[in-house]
Amino acid sequence: SAVIMAKNVAVTGANRGIGLGLVKELLKNEQVGKVFATTRNASKSPELQSISDPRLVIVEMDADSDASINKAIEQIAKVVGPSGLDFLINNAGVLYPVDLNAPINRKDANKNFEVNCVATMAVTYAFKNLLKAGAKKNGHSQIVNISSVLGSISQTWGAVPPRHFTGYNMSKAAVNMYTHTLATEWKGDGIRATAINPGWVKTDMGTDAAELTVEESTSKIVRTIFKLAEANNGLFYDYNGIPHTW
């Protein structure tokens, strides 16, 4: 039987919530080689630190700082060598409420875009060479952008997300556009990009009112991303792999 090359995966925002859940689920999968879990501050990530698996590598990375991103990339490159990276999961994100019926708080509105869009673009670009190396080894590599159904214009219409989510929703619609564009831009390098809605998950952001536990969402996300093929490039799916409309 063919030897399945172990897949190297990087997960951003891995210290809590969905990111931490993804790390745990990935480590249950025997196809996975190294898991690079990025967090702003390793000493403030006790749950991540408590996972004892030799495949886990905790990497400090502040996505707002190019110097920090580049240092993290160097660290990862040393570990993976020429085999590069097979998956980059851009999970780090924030939700800053913006009330449309009040004078707009520019700082909070901007934060949604700075973290969810601009930082994601900067991090992804920094990972490009590692993803190219992964694609050279396996024929393709895969970027997974954790989006939200709230970023779907067609599906938020008539729904009832609180109006103060609008800045967040707009940033996730922008992430979807970025995913779609990236899929075309980097196709020649064998790098695919797909947006995934994790569902409404019981996290600090999702609150306890949410429908899904972290494990329910992340176990399905991991199953879905391992099935992604060229036909899924540039498109938008939920955690079960069911297509979303933009």
Accessible surface in RSA format (square Angstrom, percent):
REM  Atomic radii and reference values for relative SASA: ProtOr
REM  Chains: A
REM  Algorithm: Lee & Richards
REM  Probe-radius: 1.40
REM  Slices: 20
REM RES _ NUM      All-atoms   Total-Side   Main-Chain    Non-polar    All polar
REM                ABS   REL    ABS   REL    ABS   REL    ABS   REL    ABS   REL
RES SER A   1   160.86 135.9  77.23 103.1  83.63 192.7  62.92 134.0  97.95 137.2
RES ALA A   2    94.25  86.7  62.86  97.0  31.39  71.4  73.85 104.0  20.40  54.0
RES VAL A   3   134.82  88.7 108.76  98.5  26.06  62.8 113.75  98.8  21.07  57.1
RES ILE A   4   118.85  67.6  93.43  69.6  25.42  61.3  97.84  70.5  21.01  57.0
RES MET A   5    94.47  48.9  88.76  58.7   5.70  13.6  61.69  52.4  32.78  43.4
RES ALA A   6    50.53  46.5  39.21  60.5  11.33  25.8  41.01  57.8   9.52  25.2
RES LYS A   7    40.52  19.8  40.52  24.9   0.00   0.0  17.95  16.2  22.57  24.0
RES ASN A   8    13.26   9.1  13.26  12.8   0.00   0.0   0.00   0.0  13.26  12.8
RES VAL A   9     0.00   0.0   0.00   0.0   0.00   0.0   0.00   0.0   0.00   0.0
RES ALA A  10     0.00   0.0   0.00   0.0   0.00   0.0   0.00   0.0   0.00   0.0
RES VAL A  11     0.00   0.0   0.00   0.0   0.00   0.0   0.00   0.0   0.00   0.0
RES THR A  12     6.10   4.3   6.10   6.2   0.00   0.0   4.10   5.5   2.00   3.0
RES GLY A  13    19.71  24.3   0.00   N/A  19.71  24.3  13.86  38.0   5.85  13.1
RES ALA A  14     0.00   0.0   0.00   0.0   0.00   0.0   0.00   0.0   0.00   0.0
RES ASN A  15    46.00  31.7  39.11  37.8   6.89  16.6   0.93   2.2  45.06  43.6
RES ARG A  16   140.27  58.9 137.05  69.9   3.23   7.7  52.16  71.3  88.11  53.4
RES GLY A  17    24.41  30.1   0.00   N/A  24.41  30.1  13.87  38.1  10.54  23.6
RES ILE A  18    27.68  15.7  23.49  17.5   4.19  10.1  23.49  16.9   4.19  11.4
RES GLY A  19     0.18   0.2   0.00   N/A   0.18   0.2   0.00   0.0   0.18   0.4
RES LEU A  20     9.55   5.3   9.55   6.8   0.00   0.0   9.55   6.7   0.00   0.0
RES GLY A  21     5.85   7.2   0.00   N/A   5.85   7.2   5.52  15.1   0.33   0.7
RES LEU A  22     0.00   0.0   0.00   0.0   0.00   0.0   0.00   0.0   0.00   0.0
RES VAL A  23     0.00   0.0   0.00   0.0   0.00   0.0   0.00   0.0   0.00   0.0
RES LYS A  24    84.15  41.1  78.84  48.4   5.31  12.6  49.51  44.6  34.64  36.9
RES GLU A  25    16.30   9.4  13.68  10.3   2.63   6.3   0.42   0.8  15.88  13.0
RES LEU A  26     0.00   0.0   0.00   0.0   0.00   0.0   0.00   0.0   0.00   0.0
RES LEU A  27    19.66  10.9   9.55   6.8  10.11  25.4  10.18   7.2   9.48  25.5
RES LYS A  28   132.70  64.7  95.87  58.8  36.82  87.7  87.79  79.0  44.91  47.8
RES ASN A  29    34.10  23.5  27.38  26.5   6.72  16.2  11.95  28.8  22.15  21.4
RES GLU A  30   166.43  95.6 138.49 104.8  27.95  66.5  57.27 110.8 109.16  89.1
RES GLN A  31    64.70  36.2  60.80  44.4   3.90   9.3  12.34  26.3  52.37  39.7
RES VAL A  32     3.94   2.6   0.00   0.0   3.94   9.5   0.00   0.0   3.94  10.7
RES GLY A  33    11.64  14.4   0.00   N/A  11.64  14.4  11.64  31.9   0.00   0.0
RES LYS A  34    67.71  33.0  67.70  41.5   0.01   0.0  35.81  32.2  31.89  34.0
RES VAL A  35     0.00   0.0   0.00   0.0   0.00   0.0   0.00   0.0   0.00   0.0
RES PHE A  36     0.23   0.1   0.23   0.1   0.00   0.0   0.23   0.1   0.00   0.0
RES ALA A  37     0.00   0.0   0.00   0.0   0.00   0.0   0.00   0.0   0.00   0.0
RES THR A  38     2.43   1.7   2.43   2.5   0.00   0.0   0.00   0.0   2.43   3.7
RES THR A  39     4.36   3.1   1.51   1.5   2.84   6.8   2.84   3.8   1.51   2.3
RES ARG A  40   139.90  58.7 117.76  60.0  22.14  52.7  55.92  76.4  83.97  50.9
RES ASN A  41    50.93  35.1  49.00  47.4   1.93   4.7  15.52  37.3  35.41  34.2
RES ALA A  42    18.93  17.4  18.93  29.2   0.00   0.0  18.93  26.7   0.00   0.0
RES SER A  43    96.78  81.8  63.70  85.0  33.08  76.2  53.91 114.8  42.88  60.1
RES LYS A  44   158.28  77.2 136.46  83.7  21.82  52.0  90.45  81.4  67.83  72.2
RES SER A  45     2.04   1.7   0.63   0.8   1.41   3.3   1.44   3.1   0.60   0.8
RES PRO A  46    98.73  72.0  90.29  82.3   8.44  30.7  94.67  78.2   4.06  25.2
RES GLU A  47    92.86  53.3  90.63  68.6   2.24   5.3  39.25  75.9  53.62  43.8
RES LEU A  48     0.04   0.0   0.00   0.0   0.04   0.1   0.00   0.0   0.04   0.1
RES GLN A  49    94.18  52.7  69.79  51.0  24.39  58.1  26.69  56.8  67.48  51.2
RES SER A  50    85.60  72.3  51.50  68.7  34.10  78.5  48.11 102.4  37.49  52.5
RES ILE A  51    37.84  21.5  22.48  16.7  15.36  37.0  27.78  20.0  10.06  27.3
RES SER A  52   114.37  96.6  79.43 106.0  34.94  80.5  54.23 115.5  60.14  84.3
RES ASP A  53    33.69  23.6  22.86  22.8  10.82  25.6   5.70  13.4  27.98  27.9
RES PRO A  54   123.67  90.1  99.80  91.0  23.86  86.7 114.34  94.4   9.33  58.0
RES ARG A  55    60.34  25.3  60.30  30.7   0.04   0.1  36.57  50.0  23.77  14.4
RES LEU A  56    23.19  12.9   4.26   3.0  18.92  47.6   4.26   3.0  18.92  50.9
RES VAL A  57    28.46  18.7  25.33  22.9   3.13   7.5  28.46  24.7   0.00   0.0
RES ILE A  58    44.06  25.1  23.89  17.8  20.17  48.6  23.89  17.2  20.17  54.7
RES VAL A  59     0.17   0.1   0.02   0.0   0.14   0.3   0.17   0.1   0.00   0.0
RES GLU A  60    92.75  53.3  80.65  61.0  12.10  28.8  29.85  57.7  62.90  51.4
RES MET A  61     9.37   4.9   2.58   1.7   6.79  16.2   2.96   2.5   6.40   8.5
RES ASP A  62    41.68  29.2  40.86  40.7   0.82   1.9  12.41  29.2  29.27  29.2
RES ALA A  63    21.88  20.1  16.83  26.0   5.05  11.5  16.83  23.7   5.05  13.4
RES ASP A  64    79.62  55.8  41.75  41.6  37.87  89.5  30.60  72.0  49.02  48.9
RES SER A  65    37.42  31.6  32.23  43.0   5.19  12.0  26.96  57.4  10.45  14.6
RES ASP A  66    98.85  69.2  92.41  92.0   6.44  15.2  31.46  74.0  67.38  67.2
RES ALA A  67    79.36  73.0  63.48  98.0  15.89  36.1  71.11 100.1   8.25  21.9
RES SER A  68    27.15  22.9  20.28  27.1   6.87  15.8  18.81  40.1   8.34  11.7
RES ILE A  69     1.61   0.9   1.61   1.2   0.00   0.0   1.61   1.2   0.00   0.0
RES ASN A  70    80.26  55.3  78.33  75.7   1.93   4.7  22.11  53.2  58.15  56.2
RES LYS A  71   156.93  76.6 152.63  93.7   4.30  10.2  97.19  87.5  59.75  63.6
RES ALA A  72     1.40   1.3   0.00   0.0   1.40   3.2   1.40   2.0   0.00   0.0
RES ILE A  73    25.74  14.6  25.74  19.2   0.00   0.0  25.74  18.5   0.00   0.0
RES GLU A  74   108.09  62.1 105.13  79.5   2.95   7.0  39.07  75.6  69.01  56.3
RES GLN A  75    73.13  40.9  69.35  50.7   3.78   9.0  32.57  69.3  40.56  30.8
RES ILE A  76     0.18   0.1   0.00   0.0   0.18   0.4   0.18   0.1   0.00   0.0
RES ALA A  77    38.26  35.2  32.92  50.8   5.34  12.1  33.25  46.8   5.01  13.3
RES LYS A  78   174.44  85.1 140.07  85.9  34.37  81.8 108.22  97.4  66.22  70.5
RES VAL A  79    66.11  43.5  35.56  32.2  30.55  73.6  41.70  36.2  24.41  66.2
RES VAL A  80    12.14   8.0   0.12   0.1  12.02  29.0   4.16   3.6   7.98  21.6
RES GLY A  81    32.01  39.5   0.00   N/A  32.01  39.5  25.35  69.6   6.66  14.9
RES PRO A  82   131.65  95.9 109.27  99.6  22.38  81.4 120.88  99.8  10.77  66.9
RES SER A  83    32.12  27.1  28.63  38.2   3.49   8.0  22.74  48.4   9.38  13.1
RES GLY A  84     0.00   0.0   0.00   N/A   0.00   0.0   0.00   0.0   0.00   0.0
RES LEU A  85     0.00   0.0   0.00   0.0   0.00   0.0   0.00   0.0   0.00   0.0
RES ASP A  86     4.20   2.9   3.01   3.0   1.20   2.8   2.60   6.1   1.61   1.6
RES PHE A  87    14.77   7.4  14.77   9.1   0.00   0.0  14.77   9.0   0.00   0.0
RES LEU A  88     0.00   0.0   0.00   0.0   0.00   0.0   0.00   0.0   0.00   0.0
RES ILE A  89     0.00   0.0   0.00   0.0   0.00   0.0   0.00   0.0   0.00   0.0
RES ASN A  90     8.98   6.2   4.89   4.7   4.09   9.9   3.41   8.2   5.58   5.4
RES ASN A  91    20.36  14.0  11.66  11.3   8.70  20.9   0.20   0.5  20.16  19.5
RES ALA A  92    37.01  34.0  27.15  41.9   9.87  22.4  30.58  43.1   6.44  17.1
RES GLY A  93    26.80  33.0   0.00   N/A  26.80  33.0   4.28  11.7  22.52  50.4
RES VAL A  94    37.72  24.8  35.65  32.3   2.07   5.0  37.72  32.8   0.00   0.0
RES LEU A  95    37.25  20.7  14.11  10.1  23.14  58.2  14.11   9.9  23.14  62.3
RES TYR A  96    73.36  34.2  73.12  41.6   0.24   0.6  39.02  29.3  34.34  42.3
RES PRO A  97    73.96  53.9  66.39  60.5   7.57  27.5  66.62  55.0   7.34  45.6
RES VAL A  98     7.50   4.9   5.51   5.0   1.99   4.8   7.50   6.5   0.00   0.0
RES ASP A  99    52.95  37.1  44.83  44.6   8.12  19.2  20.92  49.2  32.03  31.9
RES LEU A 100    93.11  51.9  70.68  50.6  22.43  56.4  70.90  49.8  22.21  59.8
RES ASN A 101   111.96  77.2  74.77  72.3  37.19  89.6  28.85  69.4  83.11  80.3
RES ALA A 102    42.44  39.0  30.00  46.3  12.44  28.3  37.21  52.4   5.22  13.8
RES PRO A 103   134.18  97.8 108.21  98.6  25.97  94.4 121.01  99.9  13.17  81.8
RES ILE A 104    88.46  50.3  66.20  49.3  22.26  53.7  66.46  47.9  22.00  59.7
RES ASN A 105    75.94  52.4  65.34  63.1  10.59  25.5  29.09  70.0  46.84  45.3
RES ARG A 106   191.87  80.6 185.87  94.7   6.00  14.3  60.06  82.1 131.81  79.9
RES LYS A 107   165.45  80.7 156.33  95.9   9.13  21.7 109.18  98.3  56.27  59.9
RES ASP A 108    38.04  26.6  38.04  37.9   0.00   0.0   0.00   0.0  38.04  37.9
RES ALA A 109    22.92  21.1  22.47  34.7   0.45   1.0  22.92  32.3   0.00   0.0
RES ASN A 110    79.51  54.8  78.99  76.3   0.51   1.2   5.89  14.2  73.62  71.2
RES LYS A 111    59.77  29.2  59.74  36.7   0.03   0.1  34.75  31.3  25.02  26.6
RES ASN A 112     0.00   0.0   0.00   0.0   0.00   0.0   0.00   0.0   0.00   0.0
RES PHE A 113    62.00  31.0  62.00  38.4   0.00   0.0  62.00  37.6   0.00   0.0
RES GLU A 114    81.36  46.7  79.22  59.9   2.15   5.1  32.38  62.6  48.98  40.0
RES VAL A 115    16.28  10.7  14.90  13.5   1.38   3.3  14.90  12.9   1.38   3.7
RES ASN A 116     2.28   1.6   0.00   0.0   2.28   5.5   0.72   1.7   1.57   1.5
RES CYS A 117    15.66  11.8  13.13  14.6   2.53   5.9  15.56  39.4   0.10   0.1
RES VAL A 118    84.30  55.5  83.81  75.9   0.49   1.2  83.81  72.8   0.49   1.3
RES ALA A 119     6.49   6.0   3.17   4.9   3.33   7.6   6.34   8.9   0.15   0.4
RES THR A 120    13.71   9.8   9.72   9.9   3.99   9.5   5.74   7.7   7.97  12.0
RES MET A 121    85.20  44.1  82.41  54.5   2.79   6.6  55.61  47.3  29.58  39.2
RES ALA A 122    34.46  31.7  20.55  31.7  13.91  31.7  30.29  42.7   4.17  11.0
RES VAL A 123     3.72   2.4   3.72   3.4   0.00   0.0   3.72   3.2   0.00   0.0
RES THR A 124     0.00   0.0   0.00   0.0   0.00   0.0   0.00   0.0   0.00   0.0
RES TYR A 125   153.12  71.5 149.82  85.2   3.30   8.6 101.39  76.2  51.73  63.8
RES ALA A 126    22.94  21.1   5.65   8.7  17.29  39.3  13.11  18.5   9.83  26.0
RES PHE A 127     0.00   0.0   0.00   0.0   0.00   0.0   0.00   0.0   0.00   0.0
RES LYS A 128    45.38  22.1  45.38  27.8   0.00   0.0  10.28   9.3  35.10  37.4
RES ASN A 129   114.39  78.9 107.70 104.1   6.69  16.1  31.23  75.2  83.16  80.4
RES LEU A 130    13.87   7.7  13.13   9.4   0.74   1.9  13.67   9.6   0.20   0.5
RES LEU A 131     0.00   0.0   0.00   0.0   0.00   0.0   0.00   0.0   0.00   0.0
RES LYS A 132    85.68  41.8  81.76  50.2   3.91   9.3  36.72  33.1  48.96  52.1
RES ALA A 133    26.41  24.3  20.72  32.0   5.69  12.9  25.12  35.4   1.29   3.4
RES GLY A 134     0.00   0.0   0.00   N/A   0.00   0.0   0.00   0.0   0.00   0.0
RES ALA A 135     7.47   6.9   3.37   5.2   4.10   9.3   3.44   4.8   4.03  10.7
RES LYS A 136   189.97  92.7 154.37  94.7  35.60  84.8 107.16  96.4  82.81  88.2
RES LYS A 137    60.36  29.4  23.78  14.6  36.57  87.1  32.19  29.0  28.16  30.0
RES ASN A 138    40.63  28.0  15.06  14.5  25.58  61.6  12.86  30.9  27.78  26.8
RES GLY A 139    59.23  73.0   0.00   N/A  59.23  73.0  35.74  98.1  23.50  52.6
RES HIS A 140    64.17  35.1  62.10  43.2   2.07   5.3  38.16  39.3  26.01  30.3
RES SER A 141     0.94   0.8   0.00   0.0   0.94   2.2   0.94   2.0   0.00   0.0
RES GLN A 142     4.71   2.6   4.71   3.4   0.00   0.0   3.65   7.8   1.06   0.8
RES ILE A 143     0.18   0.1   0.18   0.1   0.00   0.0   0.18   0.1   0.00   0.0
RES VAL A 144     0.00   0.0   0.00   0.0   0.00   0.0   0.00   0.0   0.00   0.0
RES ASN A 145     1.05   0.7   1.05   1.0   0.00   0.0   1.05   2.5   0.00   0.0
RES ILE A 146    10.14   5.8   7.12   5.3   3.03   7.3   7.12   5.1   3.03   8.2
RES SER A 147     1.80   1.5   0.00   0.0   1.80   4.1   0.00   0.0   1.80   2.5
RES SER A 148    11.03   9.3  11.03  14.7   0.00   0.0   3.59   7.6   7.44  10.4
RES VAL A 149    50.17  33.0  50.17  45.4   0.00   0.0  50.17  43.6   0.00   0.0
RES LEU A 150    39.88  22.2  36.77  26.3   3.11   7.8  36.77  25.8   3.11   8.4
RES GLY A 151     3.25   4.0   0.00   N/A   3.25   4.0   0.98   2.7   2.28   5.1
RES SER A 152     0.24   0.2   0.00   0.0   0.24   0.5   0.24   0.5   0.00   0.0
RES ILE A 153   133.07  75.7 128.92  96.0   4.15  10.0 131.57  94.7   1.50   4.1
RES SER A 154    63.43  53.6  38.62  51.5  24.81  57.1  46.63  99.3  16.79  23.5
RES GLN A 155    68.88  38.5  48.93  35.8  19.95  47.5  27.87  59.3  41.01  31.1
RES THR A 156    30.85  21.9  23.32  23.6   7.53  17.9   8.53  11.5  22.33  33.8
RES TRP A 157   221.48  88.9 201.28  97.4  20.20  47.4 175.77  93.7  45.71  74.2
RES GLY A 158    74.99  92.5   0.00   N/A  74.99  92.5  39.04 107.1  35.94  80.5
RES ALA A 159    54.80  50.4  30.09  46.4  24.71  56.2  40.09  56.5  14.71  39.0
RES VAL A 160   140.50  92.5 119.80 108.5  20.70  49.9 124.72 108.4  15.79  42.8
RES PRO A 161    35.41  25.8  15.36  14.0  20.06  72.9  22.06  18.2  13.35  83.0
RES PRO A 162    59.76  43.6  47.35  43.2  12.41  45.1  59.35  49.0   0.41   2.5
RES ARG A 163   127.41  53.5 115.20  58.7  12.21  29.1  44.25  60.5  83.16  50.4
RES HIS A 164    70.45  38.5  70.45  49.0   0.00   0.0  38.78  40.0  31.67  36.9
RES PHE A 165    43.40  21.7  43.40  26.9   0.00   0.0  43.40  26.3   0.00   0.0
RES THR A 166    34.47  24.5  34.33  34.8   0.14   0.3  24.79  33.3   9.68  14.6
RES GLY A 167     5.26   6.5   0.00   N/A   5.26   6.5   4.73  13.0   0.53   1.2
RES TYR A 168    17.59   8.2  17.59  10.0   0.00   0.0   3.09   2.3  14.50  17.9
RES ASN A 169    21.77  15.0  20.71  20.0   1.07   2.6  10.20  24.5  11.58  11.2
RES MET A 170   106.68  55.2  98.40  65.1   8.27  19.7  88.38  75.1  18.30  24.2
RES SER A 171     0.00   0.0   0.00   0.0   0.00   0.0   0.00   0.0   0.00   0.0
RES LYS A 172    11.50   5.6  11.50   7.1   0.00   0.0   2.37   2.1   9.13   9.7
RES ALA A 173    29.24  26.9  22.11  34.1   7.14  16.2  23.18  32.6   6.06  16.0
RES ALA A 174    38.34  35.3  26.74  41.3  11.61  26.4  33.76  47.5   4.59  12.2
RES VAL A 175     4.39   2.9   3.97   3.6   0.42   1.0   4.39   3.8   0.00   0.0
RES ASN A 176     5.07   3.5   4.87   4.7   0.20   0.5   4.41  10.6   0.65   0.6
RES MET A 177   131.63  68.2 126.11  83.5   5.52  13.2 117.27  99.7  14.36  19.0
RES TYR A 178    38.52  18.0  33.71  19.2   4.81  12.5  35.22  26.5   3.30   4.1
RES THR A 179     0.00   0.0   0.00   0.0   0.00   0.0   0.00   0.0   0.00   0.0
RES HIS A 180    85.33  46.6  84.32  58.6   1.01   2.6  54.40  56.1  30.93  36.0
RES THR A 181    66.62  47.4  61.52  62.4   5.10  12.1  56.74  76.2   9.88  14.9
RES LEU A 182    10.12   5.6   8.89   6.4   1.23   3.1   9.75   6.8   0.37   1.0
RES ALA A 183     6.31   5.8   5.61   8.7   0.71   1.6   5.93   8.3   0.39   1.0
RES THR A 184   102.87  73.2  89.29  90.5  13.58  32.4  69.83  93.8  33.04  50.0
RES GLU A 185   124.59  71.5  96.28  72.8  28.31  67.4  21.78  42.1 102.81  83.9
RES TRP A 186    22.89   9.2  22.79  11.0   0.10   0.2   9.88   5.3  13.01  21.1
RES LYS A 187   118.13  57.6 105.79  64.9  12.34  29.4  79.50  71.6  38.63  41.1
RES GLY A 188    84.67 104.4   0.00   N/A  84.67 104.4  46.37 127.2  38.30  85.8
RES ASP A 189    45.09  31.6  31.24  31.1  13.85  32.8   8.08  19.0  37.01  36.9
RES GLY A 190    20.78  25.6   0.00   N/A  20.78  25.6  19.81  54.4   0.97   2.2
RES ILE A 191     1.68   1.0   0.45   0.3   1.24   3.0   0.45   0.3   1.24   3.4
RES ARG A 192    26.76  11.2  26.73  13.6   0.03   0.1   3.20   4.4  23.56  14.3
RES ALA A 193     0.78   0.7   0.78   1.2   0.00   0.0   0.78   1.1   0.00   0.0
RES THR A 194     0.46   0.3   0.46   0.5   0.00   0.0   0.00   0.0   0.46   0.7
RES ALA A 195     0.00   0.0   0.00   0.0   0.00   0.0   0.00   0.0   0.00   0.0
RES ILE A 196     0.00   0.0   0.00   0.0   0.00   0.0   0.00   0.0   0.00   0.0
RES ASN A 197     9.78   6.7   9.78   9.5   0.00   0.0   0.00   0.0   9.78   9.5
RES PRO A 198     9.41   6.9   9.41   8.6   0.00   0.0   9.41   7.8   0.00   0.0
RES GLY A 199    20.25  25.0   0.00   N/A  20.25  25.0   9.80  26.9  10.45  23.4
RES TRP A 200   123.07  49.4 115.02  55.7   8.05  18.9 109.57  58.4  13.51  21.9
RES VAL A 201     4.79   3.2   1.57   1.4   3.22   7.8   1.57   1.4   3.22   8.7
RES LYS A 202    78.83  38.5  66.53  40.8  12.30  29.3  45.87  41.3  32.96  35.1
RES THR A 203    27.37  19.5  12.30  12.5  15.07  35.9  18.72  25.2   8.64  13.1
RES ASP A 204   115.25  80.7  84.52  84.1  30.73  72.7  33.75  79.4  81.50  81.3
RES MET A 205    81.44  42.2  58.10  38.5  23.34  55.6  53.00  45.1  28.45  37.7
RES GLY A 206    11.74  14.5   0.00   N/A  11.74  14.5   9.93  27.3   1.81   4.0
RES THR A 207    72.62  51.6  66.32  67.2   6.30  15.0  67.50  90.7   5.12   7.7
RES ASP A 208   124.07  86.9 109.77 109.3  14.30  33.8  36.60  86.1  87.47  87.2
RES ALA A 209    76.10  70.0  44.22  68.2  31.88  72.5  56.73  79.9  19.37  51.3
RES ALA A 210     3.04   2.8   0.00   0.0   3.04   6.9   0.00   0.0   3.04   8.0
RES GLU A 211   129.76  74.5  98.67  74.6  31.09  74.0  42.61  82.4  87.15  71.2
RES LEU A 212    20.64  11.5  20.64  14.8   0.00   0.0  20.64  14.5   0.00   0.0
RES THR A 213    56.37  40.1  55.98  56.7   0.39   0.9  53.44  71.8   2.93   4.4
RES VAL A 214    36.44  24.0  34.34  31.1   2.10   5.1  34.34  29.8   2.10   5.7
RES GLU A 215   102.86  59.1  99.99  75.7   2.87   6.8  34.59  66.9  68.28  55.7
RES GLU A 216    80.37  46.1  75.76  57.3   4.61  11.0  33.08  64.0  47.30  38.6
RES SER A 217     0.00   0.0   0.00   0.0   0.00   0.0   0.00   0.0   0.00   0.0
RES THR A 218     0.24   0.2   0.24   0.2   0.00   0.0   0.00   0.0   0.24   0.4
RES SER A 219    27.46  23.2  22.73  30.3   4.73  10.9  14.95  31.8  12.51  17.5
RES LYS A 220    69.30  33.8  68.47  42.0   0.82   2.0  30.01  27.0  39.28  41.8
RES ILE A 221     0.00   0.0   0.00   0.0   0.00   0.0   0.00   0.0   0.00   0.0
RES VAL A 222     8.41   5.5   8.41   7.6   0.00   0.0   8.41   7.3   0.00   0.0
RES ARG A 223   137.59  57.8 130.29  66.4   7.30  17.4  53.15  72.6  84.44  51.2
RES THR A 224    11.46   8.2   9.05   9.2   2.41   5.7   6.62   8.9   4.84   7.3
RES ILE A 225     1.46   0.8   0.02   0.0   1.44   3.5   0.02   0.0   1.44   3.9
RES PHE A 226    43.02  21.5  13.76   8.5  29.25  76.1  14.33   8.7  28.68  82.1
RES LYS A 227   152.75  74.5 129.26  79.3  23.49  55.9  96.44  86.8  56.31  60.0
RES LEU A 228    21.06  11.7   5.78   4.1  15.28  38.4   6.21   4.4  14.86  40.0
RES ALA A 229    48.58  44.7  47.29  73.0   1.30   2.9  48.17  67.8   0.41   1.1
RES GLU A 230    79.58  45.7  73.01  55.2   6.57  15.6  56.12 108.6  23.45  19.1
RES ALA A 231    85.35  78.5  57.95  89.4  27.40  62.3  70.46  99.2  14.89  39.4
RES ASN A 232    31.25  21.5  31.25  30.2   0.00   0.0   0.20   0.5  31.05  30.0
RES ASN A 233    23.44  16.2   7.61   7.4  15.83  38.1   4.44  10.7  19.00  18.4
RES GLY A 234     2.24   2.8   0.00   N/A   2.24   2.8   2.24   6.2   0.00   0.0
RES LEU A 235    68.96  38.4  68.96  49.3   0.00   0.0  68.96  48.4   0.00   0.0
RES PHE A 236     2.13   1.1   0.00   0.0   2.13   5.6   0.00   0.0   2.13   6.1
RES TYR A 237    15.25   7.1  15.25   8.7   0.00   0.0   7.62   5.7   7.63   9.4
RES ASP A 238    20.04  14.0  20.04  19.9   0.00   0.0   1.63   3.8  18.41  18.4
RES TYR A 239    35.90  16.8  35.90  20.4   0.00   0.0   7.31   5.5  28.59  35.2
RES ASN A 240    70.20  48.4  42.39  41.0  27.81  67.0  11.57  27.8  58.63  56.7
RES GLY A 241    29.27  36.1   0.00   N/A  29.27  36.1  10.75  29.5  18.52  41.5
RES ILE A 242   101.62  57.8 100.86  75.1   0.76   1.8 101.52  73.1   0.10   0.3
RES PRO A 243    98.32  71.7  81.14  74.0  17.18  62.4  81.21  67.0  17.11 106.3
RES HIS A 244    32.20  17.6  18.59  12.9  13.61  34.8  17.64  18.2  14.56  16.9
RES THR A 245    86.98  61.9  80.49  81.6   6.49  15.5  81.83 109.9   5.15   7.8
RES TRP A 246   102.95  41.3  90.23  43.7  12.71  29.9  77.50  41.3  25.45  41.3
END  Absolute sums over single chains surface
CHAIN  1 A    12110.0       9796.3       2313.7       7225.6       4884.4
END  Absolute sums over all chains
TOTAL         12110.0       9796.3       2313.7       7225.6       4884.4
